[in-house]
Amino acid sequence: MKLLVTGGAGFIGSAVVRLAVARGHEVVNLDALTYAACEANVAPVAGSNLYSFEKADIRDRAALDRIFATHRPDAVMHLAAESHVDLAGIVAVIACLRCAPSWGGSGRVPA
Ligand SMILES: NC(=O)c1ccc[n+]([C@@H]2O[C@H](COP(=O)([O-])OP(=O)(O)OC[C@H]3O[C@@H](n4cnc5c(N)ncnc54)[C@H](O)[C@@H]3O)[C@@H](O)[C@H]2O)c1
């Protein structure tokens, strides 16, 4: 499976990235590398041919379109957030879901 992880250089996302690669999945790490990111977190998998990195902001629709068109992930784990700002994460989730039809998803946003 090809998995796209947003926030894959963060605390939770990087653990997901390392575990997924260790289990043989292809992983695309999409992260803006804010102050919260720690690239050392993904150093153990950085040399793997299963791993790729895209520096992008999840609010940048054009960048997301390019990244999804390039990598065609089977699944997305959305872990990019300022973890202390809950609303920011919710807004980003809704933005991703609204974009989903052009990536092949349903685009349905839960009420
Ligand atoms: N850390 C915990 O114990 C914990 C527990 C439960 C839930 N969560 C949730 O998990 C998610 C991730 O938490 P975390 O602790 O790993 O956060 P974190 O702050 O360690 O990492 C967030 C990552 O997201 C990236 N990021 C931030 N804004 C971005 C943007 N606009 N575009 C692209 N990348 C961006 C940062 O560069 C960073 O690498 C959050 O939604 C948080 O609420 C965390």
The ligand as a Tripos MOL2 file, in Angstrom:
@<TRIPOS>MOLECULE
LIG
   44    48     1     0     0
SMALL
NO_CHARGES

@<TRIPOS>ATOM
      1 N1          1.1700   14.2020   20.5690 N.am      1 LIG1
      2 C1          0.1690   13.5690   21.1810 C.2       1 LIG1
      3 O1          0.3060   13.0030   22.2910 O.2       1 LIG1
      4 C2         -1.1760   13.5000   20.5110 C.ar      1 LIG1
      5 C3         -2.2000   12.7620   21.1360 C.ar      1 LIG1
      6 C4         -3.4400   12.6760   20.5020 C.ar      1 LIG1
      7 C5         -3.6580   13.3080   19.2870 C.ar      1 LIG1
      8 N2         -2.6530   14.0130   18.7240 N.ar      1 LIG1
      9 C6         -2.9360   14.6760   17.4520 C.3       1 LIG1
     10 O2         -2.0770   14.1560   16.4410 O.3       1 LIG1
     11 C7         -1.7770   15.1910   15.5060 C.3       1 LIG1
     12 C8         -0.2620   15.3460   15.4100 C.3       1 LIG1
     13 O3          0.2390   15.6420   16.7000 O.3       1 LIG1
     14 P1          1.8130   15.7060   16.9520 P.3       1 LIG1
     15 O4          2.0170   15.6960   18.4330 O.co2     1 LIG1
     16 O5          2.5230   14.6820   16.1080 O.co2     1 LIG1
     17 O6          2.1400   17.1740   16.4010 O.3       1 LIG1
     18 P2          3.5760   17.8170   16.1300 P.3       1 LIG1
     19 O7          3.4090   19.2510   16.4810 O.co2     1 LIG1
     20 O8          4.6710   17.0320   16.7740 O.co2     1 LIG1
     21 O9          3.7740   17.6380   14.5670 O.3       1 LIG1
     22 C9          2.9670   18.3100   13.6240 C.3       1 LIG1
     23 C10         3.6560   18.2130   12.2720 C.3       1 LIG1
     24 O10         2.7880   18.8400   11.3400 O.3       1 LIG1
     25 C11         3.5650   19.7050   10.5050 C.3       1 LIG1
     26 N3          2.6760   20.7700   10.0740 N.ar      1 LIG1
     27 C12         2.1000   21.7440   10.8320 C.ar      1 LIG1
     28 N4          1.3420   22.5350   10.0860 N.ar      1 LIG1
     29 C13         1.4590   22.0850    8.8100 C.ar      1 LIG1
     30 C14         0.8970   22.5070    7.5780 C.ar      1 LIG1
     31 N5          0.0850   23.5720    7.5010 N.pl3     1 LIG1
     32 N6          1.1920   21.7900    6.4620 N.ar      1 LIG1
     33 C15         2.0120   20.7170    6.5220 C.ar      1 LIG1
     34 N7          2.5800   20.2780    7.6680 N.ar      1 LIG1
     35 C16         2.2990   20.9500    8.8070 C.ar      1 LIG1
     36 C17         4.7060   20.1920   11.3740 C.3       1 LIG1
     37 O11         5.8200   20.6140   10.5840 O.3       1 LIG1
     38 C18         5.0040   18.9450   12.2080 C.3       1 LIG1
     39 O12         5.9930   18.1270   11.5950 O.3       1 LIG1
     40 C19        -2.4750   16.4600   16.0130 C.3       1 LIG1
     41 O13        -3.7160   16.5980   15.3520 O.3       1 LIG1
     42 C20        -2.6790   16.1630   17.4890 C.3       1 LIG1
     43 O14        -3.7700   16.8910   18.0070 O.3       1 LIG1
     44 C21        -1.4310   14.1160   19.2970 C.ar      1 LIG1
@<TRIPOS>BOND
     1     1     2 1
     2     2     3 2
     3     2     4 1
     4     4     5 ar
     5     4    44 ar
     6     5     6 ar
     7     6     7 ar
     8     7     8 ar
     9     8     9 1
    10     8    44 ar
    11     9    10 1
    12     9    42 1
    13    10    11 1
    14    11    12 1
    15    11    40 1
    16    12    13 1
    17    13    14 1
    18    14    15 2
    19    14    16 1
    20    14    17 1
    21    17    18 1
    22    18    19 2
    23    18    20 1
    24    18    21 1
    25    21    22 1
    26    22    23 1
    27    23    24 1
    28    23    38 1
    29    24    25 1
    30    25    26 1
    31    25    36 1
    32    26    27 ar
    33    26    35 ar
    34    27    28 ar
    35    28    29 ar
    36    29    30 ar
    37    29    35 ar
    38    30    31 1
    39    30    32 ar
    40    32    33 ar
    41    33    34 ar
    42    34    35 ar
    43    36    37 1
    44    36    38 1
    45    38    39 1
    46    40    41 1
    47    40    42 1
    48    42    43 1
@<TRIPOS>SUBSTRUCTURE
     1 LIG1         1 GROUP 0 **** ****
